[in-house]
Amino acid sequence: MPTWISPVTLHDPLCTTIRLEPLDVRHAHDLLAAADPRLFLHSPQDPPEWSVAGFERDIARVTNLPGVVAFAIILAGGPSAGRAVGRTTYMDIRPDHRGLEIGRTWISRPFHGTRINPEIKFLMLRHAFELLAPAAIRVAFTTGETNLHSQTAIAKLGATREGLLRDTRIMPPSPARPRGFTCGTVYYSILAAEWPRVCEGLMRRLA
């Protein structure tokens, strides 16, 4: 487990919809109910099988990856308070270089286009740039070149697009991708000096 970043619950008064809890197998039942094969058309993050056991195995796999701290996305209010509706991670954690990536994120489809994604990014970016000791100097994002929805969301944060590496991902056949395909990876980043501007934009979206 990376010692620079500990698996703690992330929350903030500005984030009224969700909090982020350390991902655990107890979230498997909720994640099975929240998931949809269409979420994974452009992402290899789908579980090995569509069952509680399959999601438990996927959670165990993700939480044991080196350089990864994983979170469940938990509804914070309303009749479904406490229910997990997706997951996200810090990954490629590099303490010596004070850098990390935010990725492996998926959110249940009914919550697309809501406050949830900006709240997730506010919590994770604020933790990285303001609360870690020492603070991060770079946060990266990557997504498949075919995932235009994700690219739009990352750009809306104010992240800088750094380029495309071609044919970096083999997307094997799955319930989401019956034929499979190969695609490139698009790279983005936010630097510590850019965080005040990005933070201001997120706060406006969440006001």
Backbone bond lengths (Angstrom), bond angles and torsions (degrees), N, CA, C in turn:
res aa  C-N    CA-C-N  psi(-1)  N-CA   C-N-CA  omega(-1)  CA-C   N-CA-C  phi
1 M - - - 1.466 - - 1.522 109.26 -
2 P 1.318 119.01 127.37 1.455 120.02 178.05 1.526 110.71 -60.18
3 T 1.346 116.95 130.95 1.464 119.82 -177.84 1.525 111.88 -81.83
4 W 1.317 118.15 -20.55 1.468 121.30 179.77 1.525 110.55 -66.37
5 I 1.322 116.81 -37.12 1.461 122.15 -179.28 1.519 108.49 -121.91
6 S 1.313 117.08 119.76 1.460 121.92 179.33 1.523 109.91 -98.60
7 P 1.327 117.77 152.30 1.470 121.02 177.97 1.525 111.10 -77.47
8 V 1.323 116.27 88.14 1.464 122.21 -179.08 1.526 109.17 -116.40
9 T 1.330 116.44 161.66 1.462 121.00 175.87 1.527 109.34 -76.41
10 L 1.332 116.55 132.43 1.461 122.24 178.96 1.523 109.10 -108.47
11 H 1.324 116.15 126.69 1.464 121.17 177.91 1.519 108.34 -153.61
12 D 1.323 116.19 162.59 1.460 121.72 -178.82 1.523 107.69 -159.78
13 P 1.339 118.75 144.76 1.471 119.76 179.16 1.524 113.74 -56.93
14 L 1.333 117.40 -27.37 1.455 120.32 179.48 1.530 111.90 -70.75
15 C 1.331 116.29 -22.64 1.467 121.63 -176.85 1.522 108.58 -97.75
16 T 1.315 115.88 95.28 1.462 121.61 -172.78 1.519 113.28 -91.62
17 T 1.327 117.38 -10.49 1.458 121.02 -173.13 1.515 113.04 -98.11
18 I 1.338 116.44 -39.02 1.472 119.68 -174.18 1.524 111.64 -139.67
19 R 1.311 113.97 165.77 1.455 123.07 163.57 1.525 106.35 -133.17
20 L 1.320 116.92 165.33 1.457 122.00 178.33 1.517 108.88 -113.74
21 E 1.331 116.24 121.76 1.462 122.41 178.63 1.524 109.33 -111.32
22 P 1.345 118.15 149.36 1.459 119.51 174.25 1.530 110.87 -52.95
23 L 1.327 116.49 129.70 1.463 121.83 -177.49 1.520 110.25 -66.88
24 D 1.347 115.45 137.10 1.460 121.55 -176.42 1.522 108.22 -147.45
25 V 1.338 116.47 158.74 1.466 119.54 -178.81 1.528 112.03 -61.01
26 R 1.325 118.32 -20.72 1.465 119.54 178.25 1.530 112.00 -65.05
27 H 1.344 117.03 -15.41 1.460 120.79 178.35 1.527 112.69 -85.85
28 A 1.332 117.62 -3.07 1.468 120.47 -171.47 1.523 112.41 -61.23
29 H 1.323 118.03 -43.64 1.463 120.60 -177.12 1.525 110.42 -62.06
30 D 1.339 116.77 -45.56 1.466 120.26 178.77 1.525 111.24 -62.63
31 L 1.329 117.02 -41.50 1.458 119.69 -176.84 1.524 111.47 -68.12
32 L 1.326 116.95 -35.58 1.466 119.49 174.51 1.529 109.97 -59.84
33 A 1.337 116.71 -44.54 1.463 120.40 179.94 1.528 111.92 -67.28
34 A 1.333 116.99 -30.66 1.466 121.10 -176.01 1.521 113.23 -83.19
35 A 1.322 117.30 -24.07 1.463 121.06 -171.02 1.524 111.91 -81.23
36 D 1.314 114.27 162.55 1.465 123.32 179.83 1.529 105.35 -152.23
37 P 1.328 119.50 131.70 1.471 119.54 -179.34 1.523 113.83 -52.07
38 R 1.335 117.92 -29.33 1.462 120.02 -179.42 1.525 112.36 -64.60
39 L 1.337 117.78 -21.85 1.460 120.72 177.27 1.517 111.77 -63.20
40 F 1.323 116.93 -24.55 1.455 121.09 -169.76 1.524 112.88 -110.31
41 L 1.329 116.39 18.54 1.458 119.63 178.09 1.521 111.24 -58.23
42 H 1.342 117.13 -41.21 1.463 122.00 -176.54 1.525 112.23 -106.79
43 S 1.309 118.12 11.05 1.465 121.51 -173.30 1.520 110.33 -138.76
44 P 1.336 117.83 138.49 1.464 120.59 177.87 1.523 112.98 -86.95
45 Q 1.330 117.93 25.47 1.463 121.14 -175.23 1.522 113.08 -91.52
46 D 1.332 118.34 7.96 1.462 119.50 179.13 1.527 110.40 -69.06
47 P 1.342 117.15 152.78 1.466 121.32 -175.74 1.524 110.90 -73.42
48 P 1.340 117.53 164.19 1.464 120.07 179.16 1.518 113.19 -66.94
49 E 1.333 117.29 -25.54 1.465 121.15 172.80 1.522 108.27 -155.20
50 W 1.347 116.06 156.25 1.462 120.91 -175.94 1.520 109.43 -91.45
51 S 1.332 114.17 79.73 1.459 122.61 178.59 1.516 107.17 -156.83
52 V 1.334 116.85 166.61 1.466 119.50 175.63 1.520 109.88 -57.95
53 A 1.335 116.98 -43.35 1.466 120.18 179.50 1.525 111.15 -61.71
54 G 1.341 116.85 -38.28 1.454 119.71 178.38 1.517 112.21 -63.96
55 F 1.324 116.99 -41.17 1.460 119.99 177.52 1.525 111.12 -70.85
56 E 1.322 118.24 -33.95 1.465 119.92 174.99 1.525 110.48 -61.81
57 R 1.328 117.18 -42.52 1.466 119.98 178.78 1.525 110.80 -65.66
58 D 1.331 116.16 -39.54 1.462 119.25 179.24 1.523 110.97 -65.38
59 I 1.333 117.51 -41.63 1.466 120.94 177.19 1.522 110.38 -61.80
60 A 1.332 117.07 -44.55 1.465 120.20 178.58 1.528 110.81 -60.93
61 R 1.324 116.45 -40.56 1.466 120.02 179.35 1.527 110.93 -63.23
62 V 1.327 116.70 -49.68 1.464 120.62 -175.65 1.520 111.07 -65.27
63 T 1.323 117.55 -43.66 1.464 120.12 -176.14 1.522 112.48 -71.80
64 N 1.323 117.64 -14.22 1.463 120.60 177.97 1.521 113.24 -102.61
65 L 1.322 117.81 2.22 1.455 120.04 176.51 1.527 109.82 -68.51
66 P 1.336 118.40 140.72 1.468 119.70 177.05 1.521 110.89 -67.30
67 G 1.320 115.76 143.60 1.458 120.40 177.18 1.505 114.55 68.47
68 V 1.344 117.57 27.91 1.463 121.95 -178.20 1.527 110.07 -130.26
69 V 1.326 117.46 135.65 1.461 124.17 167.15 1.524 106.23 -124.99
70 A 1.335 116.30 119.09 1.465 121.42 -170.63 1.522 111.34 -108.77
71 F 1.335 115.22 148.14 1.459 122.52 -178.25 1.522 110.53 -129.56
72 A 1.329 115.84 145.61 1.460 122.04 164.94 1.521 108.09 -90.67
73 I 1.330 116.26 141.31 1.463 122.78 177.29 1.523 106.88 -91.61
74 I 1.337 117.18 112.70 1.460 123.01 -170.07 1.527 110.23 -112.22
75 L 1.336 116.71 128.03 1.460 119.88 174.75 1.524 109.68 -64.29
76 A 1.330 116.38 134.51 1.464 120.91 -173.29 1.516 113.96 -99.49
77 G 1.324 118.58 -10.77 1.456 119.85 -178.23 1.508 111.63 -153.18
78 G 1.336 115.35 175.18 1.453 120.54 178.43 1.511 112.84 83.08
79 P 1.325 117.24 -176.16 1.469 120.89 -176.07 1.519 113.84 -65.95
80 S 1.337 117.10 -19.60 1.471 120.49 -179.95 1.521 112.27 -103.92
81 A 1.327 117.83 17.97 1.467 121.19 -179.48 1.523 110.43 -54.46
82 G 1.319 115.43 136.34 1.458 121.60 -179.51 1.511 114.10 93.10
83 R 1.334 117.64 -6.93 1.467 120.80 -178.29 1.528 109.88 -87.41
84 A 1.337 115.92 137.15 1.461 121.52 176.03 1.523 109.45 -80.79
85 V 1.338 116.23 132.69 1.468 120.75 -178.80 1.531 111.57 -125.09
86 G 1.312 116.85 16.86 1.456 120.33 177.41 1.509 110.73 162.62
87 R 1.323 115.27 -172.88 1.463 119.61 178.82 1.515 109.34 -148.04
88 T 1.327 115.60 160.84 1.456 122.93 177.49 1.517 108.16 -153.57
89 T 1.332 117.28 165.05 1.461 119.44 -179.00 1.525 111.24 -144.41
90 Y 1.339 114.12 153.34 1.453 121.16 152.86 1.526 105.73 -86.07
91 M 1.318 117.23 134.57 1.457 120.85 -178.49 1.530 109.33 -143.26
92 D 1.326 115.16 170.16 1.467 120.05 -175.84 1.524 109.64 47.92
93 I 1.336 115.60 46.93 1.470 121.55 -178.47 1.525 108.89 -75.05
94 R 1.329 116.09 122.89 1.467 122.35 -175.88 1.531 109.10 -126.78
95 P 1.334 117.13 83.87 1.469 119.71 -175.95 1.522 113.39 -57.50
96 D 1.336 117.66 -38.27 1.465 119.93 -177.01 1.520 112.11 -63.16
97 H 1.328 116.05 -24.99 1.464 120.40 -178.44 1.528 112.12 -113.54
98 R 1.342 116.05 5.69 1.472 122.60 177.09 1.527 111.34 51.88
99 G 1.331 114.02 45.37 1.454 119.93 179.67 1.511 111.81 -131.59
100 L 1.321 116.55 156.57 1.460 121.99 178.48 1.521 108.32 -161.07
101 E 1.316 114.72 170.46 1.461 121.86 174.98 1.520 108.94 -122.35
102 I 1.314 117.07 145.39 1.464 122.92 168.91 1.520 107.03 -102.46
103 G 1.323 116.27 122.68 1.460 118.44 -176.40 1.518 112.35 -168.11
104 R 1.344 114.77 -165.26 1.467 122.12 -173.64 1.537 110.54 51.65
105 T 1.320 115.35 37.29 1.468 120.88 -176.78 1.517 110.60 -95.37
106 W 1.316 116.06 131.97 1.469 119.60 166.11 1.521 108.63 -142.34
107 I 1.328 114.93 146.61 1.461 123.28 -176.83 1.521 107.70 -131.00
108 S 1.312 116.75 137.27 1.461 121.39 179.40 1.535 110.37 -51.75
109 R 1.318 116.21 137.22 1.468 121.27 -172.06 1.536 114.28 -56.17
110 P 1.350 120.64 -37.21 1.473 118.18 179.50 1.527 114.13 -60.90
111 F 1.340 117.14 -16.67 1.461 120.57 -177.84 1.524 112.48 -101.38
112 H 1.331 118.01 4.15 1.459 119.85 174.62 1.528 109.32 -65.94
113 G 1.325 115.79 140.61 1.456 120.50 179.47 1.515 114.38 80.40
114 T 1.336 117.59 8.12 1.464 121.93 178.42 1.527 109.79 -102.38
115 R 1.331 116.44 -169.57 1.465 121.67 177.63 1.518 113.13 -70.51
116 I 1.311 118.13 -12.58 1.461 119.22 -167.48 1.524 112.09 -61.79
117 N 1.328 118.73 -49.43 1.464 118.52 -177.45 1.525 112.28 -62.89
118 P 1.351 120.66 -46.74 1.460 117.90 176.24 1.527 113.54 -62.07
119 E 1.327 118.25 -32.50 1.466 119.30 176.23 1.527 110.58 -65.86
120 I 1.330 117.08 -42.85 1.465 120.48 177.43 1.521 110.05 -57.09
121 K 1.326 116.04 -49.69 1.463 119.52 -175.86 1.524 110.82 -66.92
122 F 1.341 118.10 -37.89 1.461 119.91 177.18 1.522 110.47 -60.39
123 L 1.331 117.44 -48.41 1.463 121.02 -178.76 1.524 111.63 -60.68
124 M 1.332 116.56 -45.75 1.462 119.84 -174.32 1.523 111.81 -74.60
125 L 1.328 117.28 -40.06 1.460 119.62 178.83 1.523 111.12 -69.70
126 R 1.325 117.32 -41.87 1.467 119.63 177.97 1.522 110.54 -61.50
127 H 1.333 117.05 -42.40 1.461 120.08 178.51 1.525 110.33 -60.98
128 A 1.330 116.47 -43.14 1.463 120.29 -177.14 1.524 112.20 -68.14
129 F 1.320 117.14 -45.02 1.461 120.77 -172.35 1.523 114.26 -90.59
130 E 1.344 117.87 -19.56 1.464 119.38 -175.21 1.522 114.22 -118.84
131 L 1.318 118.56 -30.32 1.460 120.35 -170.14 1.518 114.16 -107.87
132 L 1.321 118.35 -24.79 1.459 119.13 175.87 1.521 109.75 -67.07
133 A 1.327 115.66 150.78 1.458 120.95 176.90 1.537 108.62 -130.14
134 P 1.333 116.87 111.48 1.461 127.94 -3.37 1.526 111.27 -74.09
135 A 1.313 115.97 159.71 1.460 120.84 -177.81 1.522 111.34 -68.11
136 A 1.318 115.68 151.00 1.463 120.65 175.00 1.526 110.03 -64.70
137 I 1.336 115.46 148.46 1.461 120.04 173.98 1.526 111.52 -107.08
138 R 1.355 115.95 -12.59 1.471 119.66 -179.20 1.523 109.13 -152.29
139 V 1.327 116.05 133.44 1.465 122.24 170.88 1.523 107.25 -123.02
140 A 1.321 115.80 126.25 1.460 121.58 -177.64 1.523 110.85 -104.94
141 F 1.315 115.28 158.90 1.467 124.03 171.90 1.524 106.85 -136.99
142 T 1.324 117.32 139.44 1.457 120.64 172.41 1.522 108.86 -131.49
143 T 1.319 115.41 152.45 1.459 120.42 176.46 1.516 108.95 -155.15
144 G 1.312 116.54 158.95 1.449 120.71 179.01 1.521 111.68 -67.90
145 E 1.335 115.48 147.77 1.469 118.69 -177.96 1.524 112.55 -65.59
146 T 1.334 117.85 -19.99 1.468 120.35 177.65 1.523 112.67 -85.96
147 N 1.337 117.36 -9.85 1.463 120.91 -175.24 1.528 109.90 -90.81
148 L 1.311 115.98 78.08 1.462 120.87 -176.34 1.523 111.94 -67.71
149 H 1.337 117.40 -32.44 1.471 120.80 178.01 1.526 110.19 -60.71
150 S 1.335 116.90 -46.37 1.458 120.89 179.81 1.522 111.00 -66.18
151 Q 1.326 117.42 -41.59 1.462 119.98 178.93 1.528 111.18 -60.04
152 T 1.326 116.88 -41.21 1.466 120.53 178.87 1.525 111.04 -63.62
153 A 1.344 116.53 -42.44 1.465 120.44 -179.14 1.522 111.46 -65.48
154 I 1.332 117.30 -40.39 1.467 120.37 179.78 1.526 110.33 -67.45
155 A 1.323 116.43 -43.67 1.465 119.56 178.71 1.527 111.16 -62.01
156 K 1.328 117.15 -36.09 1.468 121.03 -179.63 1.525 111.52 -63.96
157 L 1.335 117.34 -26.49 1.463 120.64 175.88 1.523 111.53 -64.91
158 G 1.329 116.78 -26.88 1.452 121.39 -172.06 1.504 112.91 101.62
159 A 1.341 117.07 12.58 1.458 120.97 176.84 1.524 110.18 -70.72
160 T 1.325 116.30 150.43 1.460 122.50 178.82 1.522 110.06 -90.56
161 R 1.323 116.70 126.03 1.464 120.91 175.11 1.524 108.23 -75.41
162 E 1.333 116.11 124.56 1.461 120.83 -175.40 1.520 113.02 -100.98
163 G 1.327 117.46 -18.35 1.451 118.27 177.47 1.511 112.81 146.12
164 L 1.333 114.69 -179.75 1.461 123.43 -178.38 1.517 109.16 -122.24
165 L 1.334 116.18 128.01 1.464 121.70 168.61 1.520 107.19 -99.61
166 R 1.310 116.52 123.84 1.460 121.21 -170.50 1.529 112.14 -82.70
167 D 1.339 114.77 143.87 1.473 123.09 173.78 1.528 112.48 48.15
168 T 1.332 115.69 53.00 1.464 120.91 178.41 1.519 112.93 -98.13
169 R 1.338 118.01 -12.51 1.461 121.13 -173.18 1.525 110.29 -127.40
170 I 1.322 115.75 127.73 1.456 121.25 168.25 1.517 106.92 -101.41
171 M 1.309 116.39 115.89 1.457 122.11 -178.64 1.525 107.80 -97.23
172 P 1.327 117.34 101.90 1.464 119.37 -173.74 1.523 111.81 -70.68
173 P 1.331 117.37 159.90 1.466 119.57 175.78 1.526 111.18 -58.22
174 S 1.322 115.67 144.36 1.461 122.43 179.92 1.524 106.94 -161.13
175 P 1.351 118.24 176.11 1.471 118.37 174.54 1.526 113.22 -55.46
176 A 1.335 116.45 -30.09 1.468 119.97 178.56 1.523 112.29 -82.06
177 R 1.334 117.01 -26.64 1.465 121.92 -173.75 1.525 109.17 -133.27
178 P 1.321 118.71 77.85 1.467 120.13 -174.87 1.524 113.87 -55.74
179 R 1.332 117.83 -30.72 1.460 120.08 -176.06 1.523 113.00 -102.74
180 G 1.333 118.44 -18.48 1.455 120.15 -175.38 1.524 111.11 68.88
181 F 1.337 115.75 163.92 1.467 119.74 178.21 1.522 108.97 -168.31
182 T 1.323 115.39 172.17 1.459 123.01 176.69 1.525 108.31 -117.00
183 C 1.332 116.36 140.13 1.469 118.88 178.66 1.516 110.15 -149.65
184 G 1.318 115.31 170.30 1.450 121.68 177.51 1.520 112.04 -92.77
185 T 1.328 115.70 178.17 1.463 123.02 -179.11 1.520 109.64 -120.92
186 V 1.334 116.22 129.79 1.460 122.39 177.53 1.527 108.21 -97.65
187 Y 1.328 116.42 132.23 1.462 122.73 -176.84 1.528 110.83 -108.42
188 Y 1.334 114.51 137.46 1.466 122.98 176.15 1.526 108.26 -134.41
189 S 1.337 116.36 161.72 1.467 119.52 173.30 1.518 110.85 -153.83
190 I 1.328 113.88 158.80 1.464 123.75 168.32 1.521 106.26 -126.70
191 L 1.325 117.66 129.36 1.457 122.61 178.65 1.526 110.04 -98.71
192 A 1.332 115.25 160.26 1.467 119.86 -177.60 1.526 111.45 -55.72
193 A 1.334 117.03 -39.96 1.465 120.11 -179.17 1.524 112.08 -66.47
194 E 1.340 116.97 -20.76 1.463 121.33 -179.47 1.528 112.74 -92.28
195 W 1.334 116.35 -12.79 1.458 120.06 -175.60 1.533 113.02 -58.93
196 P 1.338 121.86 -42.91 1.474 118.47 179.65 1.527 112.78 -55.62
197 R 1.329 117.76 -40.96 1.465 120.68 178.34 1.526 110.93 -66.63
198 V 1.336 116.98 -44.71 1.466 120.90 179.56 1.523 110.11 -64.62
199 C 1.334 116.75 -42.30 1.463 121.46 179.51 1.525 110.69 -60.90
200 E 1.323 116.95 -43.30 1.469 120.31 179.18 1.526 110.57 -60.46
201 G 1.326 116.82 -41.73 1.457 120.13 178.70 1.515 112.35 -64.57
202 L 1.334 117.00 -42.19 1.461 120.20 178.26 1.523 111.31 -65.52
203 M 1.324 116.70 -40.33 1.462 119.43 179.89 1.526 111.27 -64.30
204 R 1.323 117.05 -35.37 1.470 119.48 175.87 1.528 110.49 -64.98
205 R 1.330 116.42 -40.37 1.465 119.53 179.80 1.526 111.77 -66.86
206 L 1.331 116.85 -29.16 1.462 120.99 -175.76 1.525 113.08 -97.23
207 A 1.317 117.48 -3.39 1.476 120.41 -177.71 1.527 110.76 -66.94
